Amino acid sequence: MALTACAAGEAAAPGAASDGPVTGGTLTYLEHQAYTTLYPPAAGFYPNGALVNNLTARLLHQDPETLELEPWIATALPEVNDDATEYTFDIRTDVTYSDGTPLTAENVVANLDLFGLGDQDRALIVSEAVNNYERGEVVDDDTVRFHFRAPAPGFAQAVSTINSGLLADATLERDSEGFGPGNAADIIGAGPFTVESEEVGTSIRLAAREDYAWAPPSAENQGRPYVDAVDIVIAPEDSVRIGSLASGQAHIARQVEPQHEEQVTSAGLSLHAAQTNGVNNGLSFRFDHPLLQDIDVRRALIAGIDREEVVSSIFSDAYPLATSSLSSSALGYSEQEDAYAYDPDLAEQLLDDAGWVVGADGIRVRDGQRLHLVVNEALPQPRSRDVITLVAQQLREIGVELELFQGDQAAQTAASTDIDQIQIYHSMVGRADFDVIKSQFSIDNRNTLLNEGADGQPIDAELEALLQQVASEPDTEARAAASAAVQAHLTEQAYVLPFFEEPQVYGVQPQVHGFETESVGRPTLSGVWLEG
C-alpha cells in the first residue's frame, strides 16, 4: 500500500465530534518490521504480537496498568487446586470464530494441548509461557480443566497472553509454514479483527468483525471495533516512517526512536511509551565460551562499560536506566544497581590479574589469543547497532575488541545459538509475570546464556534450579523469593549487564482516540476511534 498525503485526513468519519467514540474510517498504522509467524507460542516478536493480539481472544485478560487478571472467554477466574497442578475454567458458549465455527470446550483444550505440548512433526514449538503442562480435559460443554505434572503458578497469566491466543480448529491443523507470511488471511481467531488482505512484506489490512461481542469486562468498547479497517504498512526506514507520521500520512507509528521523538512532538503529535514489564534490554555473557569462563573477565567487561553514557547519549527519558536484570515494574523485581558501576581502572586491573596483556594495537592478548568477542545486533530492539558501537569503543579503552555480527534477522537468528559465532547476546523479553525471567535464561526456553551442555544438562545447575523454582512454586511469596535469587545469582556470577527498561514507543496523531497497549506494550486497536 502506498502512503498518500491525505490518508490521515480521510480516515475519520466526516463531521466526527470529540465528545465520544465515532464508528467508521480506516486507521493507518506504520510498523517497523514485517511479521514472521502468527503461531501464538512463537509470536513474541512485536510485529507478530501486534497481529495476534488483535486477531485472537484469550481465556483471560490482563489489565495493562494493574496487571490484574479478569475473565475474557472464561466466565470467571479459574478454580485452582492447592498445589497449582489443576486449573478449571468455565467458558462462554456464545463465542464464534470468524469462519463461523463455535468456540467450544473441545476447541479450547485442543488449543492448549498444542501450545503446552507443541508438535515436533509440524515444527510447532511449546509455548514458553506454559510450564509443566500435561494435558487438557473437557469436563462438560462449558467447562475445561488443565492438568500439570508439577505446579504451574503462572498458567493463569499465561492464558491471558498473545502466546495463548485461541484459534479455530482448521487453523490448529496448520504446520509452521502455514502460520508464516502469505497465510495471514487463513489464520482464524475469535478476536475483534480479521485479515482482509495481505501483501507479503509490505502491508496487511485488518477488517473489523461486525459480530464481535465478547470483549473483556474492563474494555470501554464492548462491541465491534470502532474503525472499519486497519492498514498496517511496513516502513522499515525510520526517516520514512516518522516523516510519514509527522506529515499526516498515517495515524500511529510503532518504534519511534529516541532521536525522532522531538520531530514527532514538534509536529503536534503525542508519544505513547508503554513499559514491557520483563527482562531488561541488556547483554548476556555466554560464560561457557573459553574467553568468558573466567568470572574476572566477565566482571571486567561489566566494569568497563559505562551504561549511563550509553543511555544518556543514545536514548531519552522514556528509557530508564536498569537497576536489575528485571524491569522495576516487573513482578519479582529485586534491585541490583550497585553491581553495574562503571570502573575502568578496576576493569583493567582484573584483566591484568587474569593474564591478559595489552598488545601493540591496544587489544589484549593471552597465550597468543586476542581478547576478541562477537555480539549480535538485536534488530527488534531500539538502536542496537548504536549501543554496540558505543560499547565497543568503551571496551577498546580497556583492551577488549568487540565485533558486531552483521546480517539480517534470519542470519542473526541462525547464529544466535552458536557460541562460536556469538559470545555476547543482546536482547530483552517482555511478559508481565514472574515466569519472564525463566523465559529468558532457562535451557527450556530462550536460553540466552547458552547454559545447556552437550549432555543436555545445565552447566550452571544452580541457576537452572532457581529458574525452575520461579516457574513451579505455587506460593506467590516463594516465587518472588526465587526470582530475587535468580537476579542475585546473575549478578554474583557476572552473567548479565542490563542497560535500560525497554518501552514500546508509539507516535500518535491527535485525532486518534482510545489507543491502548496490552501488558507488554503491543497495540490493542479495538477501542481506537478517529475524530473527524
ChimeraX attribute file (.defattr): number of C-alpha atoms within 10 A of each C-alpha:
attribute: neighborCount
match mode: 1-to-1
recipient: residues
	/A:1	13
	/A:2	8
	/A:3	14
	/A:4	12
	/A:5	13
	/A:6	12
	/A:7	17
	/A:8	25
	/A:9	17
	/A:10	15
	/A:11	24
	/A:12	23
	/A:13	18
	/A:14	14
	/A:15	9
	/A:16	17
	/A:17	12
	/A:18	13
	/A:19	7
	/A:20	10
	/A:21	19
	/A:22	21
	/A:23	17
	/A:24	20
	/A:25	21
	/A:26	24
	/A:27	27
	/A:28	22
	/A:29	24
	/A:30	28
	/A:31	23
	/A:32	19
	/A:33	21
	/A:34	21
	/A:35	22
	/A:36	18
	/A:37	25
	/A:38	29
	/A:39	30
	/A:40	26
	/A:41	24
	/A:42	21
	/A:43	23
	/A:44	22
	/A:45	17
	/A:46	24
	/A:47	23
	/A:48	22
	/A:49	26
	/A:50	24
	/A:51	27
	/A:52	28
	/A:53	26
	/A:54	24
	/A:55	28
	/A:56	24
	/A:57	28
	/A:58	26
	/A:59	28
	/A:60	25
	/A:61	29
	/A:62	24
	/A:63	17
	/A:64	19
	/A:65	10
	/A:66	8
	/A:67	17
	/A:68	12
	/A:69	17
	/A:70	22
	/A:71	23
	/A:72	22
	/A:73	26
	/A:74	22
	/A:75	17
	/A:76	16
	/A:77	18
	/A:78	20
	/A:79	14
	/A:80	16
	/A:81	12
	/A:82	10
	/A:83	15
	/A:84	21
	/A:85	21
	/A:86	24
	/A:87	20
	/A:88	20
	/A:89	23
	/A:90	22
	/A:91	23
	/A:92	21
	/A:93	15
	/A:94	11
	/A:95	20
	/A:96	20
	/A:97	20
	/A:98	24
	/A:99	14
	/A:100	11
	/A:101	14
	/A:102	16
	/A:103	22
	/A:104	22
	/A:105	24
	/A:106	18
	/A:107	17
	/A:108	24
	/A:109	19
	/A:110	21
	/A:111	20
	/A:112	22
	/A:113	19
	/A:114	20
	/A:115	26
	/A:116	24
	/A:117	18
	/A:118	16
	/A:119	15
	/A:120	11
	/A:121	8
	/A:122	13
	/A:123	11
	/A:124	21
	/A:125	18
	/A:126	24
	/A:127	23
	/A:128	22
	/A:129	26
	/A:130	26
	/A:131	26
	/A:132	19
	/A:133	22
	/A:134	15
	/A:135	18
	/A:136	24
	/A:137	17
	/A:138	18
	/A:139	14
	/A:140	11
	/A:141	13
	/A:142	16
	/A:143	18
	/A:144	22
	/A:145	21
	/A:146	20
	/A:147	18
	/A:148	20
	/A:149	12
	/A:150	18
	/A:151	23
	/A:152	25
	/A:153	28
	/A:154	23
	/A:155	23
	/A:156	23
	/A:157	24
	/A:158	27
	/A:159	22
	/A:160	24
	/A:161	27
	/A:162	29
	/A:163	25
	/A:164	29
	/A:165	29
	/A:166	31
	/A:167	27
	/A:168	25
	/A:169	20
	/A:170	12
	/A:171	17
	/A:172	18
	/A:173	12
	/A:174	15
	/A:175	16
	/A:176	18
	/A:177	16
	/A:178	19
	/A:179	22
	/A:180	17
	/A:181	17
	/A:182	17
	/A:183	16
	/A:184	24
	/A:185	16
	/A:186	16
	/A:187	24
	/A:188	24
	/A:189	26
	/A:190	28
	/A:191	28
	/A:192	28
	/A:193	29
	/A:194	27
	/A:195	24
	/A:196	16
	/A:197	16
	/A:198	19
	/A:199	14
	/A:200	15
	/A:201	15
	/A:202	16
	/A:203	20
	/A:204	25
	/A:205	23
	/A:206	24
	/A:207	20
	/A:208	25
	/A:209	21
	/A:210	14
	/A:211	13
	/A:212	19
	/A:213	17
	/A:214	21
	/A:215	20
	/A:216	22
	/A:217	12
	/A:218	13
	/A:219	13
	/A:220	12
	/A:221	18
	/A:222	15
	/A:223	17
	/A:224	21
	/A:225	24
	/A:226	22
	/A:227	24
	/A:228	21
	/A:229	22
	/A:230	23
	/A:231	20
	/A:232	25
	/A:233	25
	/A:234	23
	/A:235	22
	/A:236	15
	/A:237	11
	/A:238	14
	/A:239	11
	/A:240	12
	/A:241	24
	/A:242	26
	/A:243	16
	/A:244	20
	/A:245	26
	/A:246	23
	/A:247	14
	/A:248	20
	/A:249	24
	/A:250	30
	/A:251	25
	/A:252	29
	/A:253	26
	/A:254	25
	/A:255	23
	/A:256	23
	/A:257	19
	/A:258	17
	/A:259	12
	/A:260	15
	/A:261	19
	/A:262	14
	/A:263	16
	/A:264	22
	/A:265	15
	/A:266	10
	/A:267	13
	/A:268	12
	/A:269	22
	/A:270	17
	/A:271	19
	/A:272	20
	/A:273	19
	/A:274	21
	/A:275	26
	/A:276	25
	/A:277	27
	/A:278	30
	/A:279	30
	/A:280	28
	/A:281	28
	/A:282	23
	/A:283	23
	/A:284	26
	/A:285	25
	/A:286	23
	/A:287	24
	/A:288	18
	/A:289	16
	/A:290	11
	/A:291	17
	/A:292	20
	/A:293	13
	/A:294	13
	/A:295	17
	/A:296	18
	/A:297	23
	/A:298	24
	/A:299	24
	/A:300	26
	/A:301	26
	/A:302	26
	/A:303	24
	/A:304	26
	/A:305	26
	/A:306	19
	/A:307	24
	/A:308	15
	/A:309	14
	/A:310	20
	/A:311	18
	/A:312	13
	/A:313	11
	/A:314	17
	/A:315	20
	/A:316	13
	/A:317	9
	/A:318	18
	/A:319	21
	/A:320	17
	/A:321	22
	/A:322	26
	/A:323	22
	/A:324	28
	/A:325	32
	/A:326	31
	/A:327	27
	/A:328	19
	/A:329	13
	/A:330	23
	/A:331	21
	/A:332	28
	/A:333	23
	/A:334	21
	/A:335	17
	/A:336	18
	/A:337	14
	/A:338	10
	/A:339	17
	/A:340	23
	/A:341	14
	/A:342	19
	/A:343	15
	/A:344	20
	/A:345	12
	/A:346	15
	/A:347	23
	/A:348	23
	/A:349	15
	/A:350	20
	/A:351	22
	/A:352	15
	/A:353	11
	/A:354	15
	/A:355	13
	/A:356	22
	/A:357	19
	/A:358	19
	/A:359	12
	/A:360	8
	/A:361	7
	/A:362	14
	/A:363	19
	/A:364	23
	/A:365	18
	/A:366	13
	/A:367	8
	/A:368	7
	/A:369	10
	/A:370	18
	/A:371	19
	/A:372	15
	/A:373	20
	/A:374	17
	/A:375	22
	/A:376	26
	/A:377	24
	/A:378	22
	/A:379	16
	/A:380	16
	/A:381	17
	/A:382	20
	/A:383	17
	/A:384	18
	/A:385	17
	/A:386	13
	/A:387	21
	/A:388	21
	/A:389	15
	/A:390	18
	/A:391	19
	/A:392	19
	/A:393	14
	/A:394	21
	/A:395	22
	/A:396	16
	/A:397	15
	/A:398	24
	/A:399	24
	/A:400	26
	/A:401	19
	/A:402	21
	/A:403	16
	/A:404	17
	/A:405	19
	/A:406	12
	/A:407	13
	/A:408	11
	/A:409	13
	/A:410	9
	/A:411	12
	/A:412	18
	/A:413	13
	/A:414	10
	/A:415	16
	/A:416	22
	/A:417	17
	/A:418	11
	/A:419	18
	/A:420	12
	/A:421	16
	/A:422	22
	/A:423	26
	/A:424	27
	/A:425	23
	/A:426	24
	/A:427	21
	/A:428	24
	/A:429	20
	/A:430	27
	/A:431	23
	/A:432	25
	/A:433	22
	/A:434	25
	/A:435	30
	/A:436	27
	/A:437	27
	/A:438	27
	/A:439	26
	/A:440	23
	/A:441	22
	/A:442	24
	/A:443	21
	/A:444	15
	/A:445	14
	/A:446	15
	/A:447	17
	/A:448	23
	/A:449	23
	/A:450	24
	/A:451	21
	/A:452	18
	/A:453	12
	/A:454	8
	/A:455	7
	/A:456	9
	/A:457	12
	/A:458	17
	/A:459	17
	/A:460	13
	/A:461	12
	/A:462	12
	/A:463	21
	/A:464	21
	/A:465	14
	/A:466	22
	/A:467	27
	/A:468	20
	/A:469	22
	/A:470	30
	/A:471	28
	/A:472	23
	/A:473	21
	/A:474	20
	/A:475	15
	/A:476	14
	/A:477	11
	/A:478	14
	/A:479	25
	/A:480	19
	/A:481	19
	/A:482	23
	/A:483	28
	/A:484	21
	/A:485	19
	/A:486	26
	/A:487	25
	/A:488	18
	/A:489	16
	/A:490	19
	/A:491	20
	/A:492	14
	/A:493	14
	/A:494	22
	/A:495	22
	/A:496	27
	/A:497	28
	/A:498	25
	/A:499	25
	/A:500	26
	/A:501	27
	/A:502	28
	/A:503	23
	/A:504	23
	/A:505	22
	/A:506	24
	/A:507	27
	/A:508	24
	/A:509	24
	/A:510	13
	/A:511	17
	/A:512	19
	/A:513	17
	/A:514	16
	/A:515	16
	/A:516	17
	/A:517	21
	/A:518	22
	/A:519	25
	/A:520	20
	/A:521	25
	/A:522	25
	/A:523	22
	/A:524	17
	/A:525	23
	/A:526	27
	/A:527	20
	/A:528	19
	/A:529	29
	/A:530	30
	/A:531	23
	/A:532	18
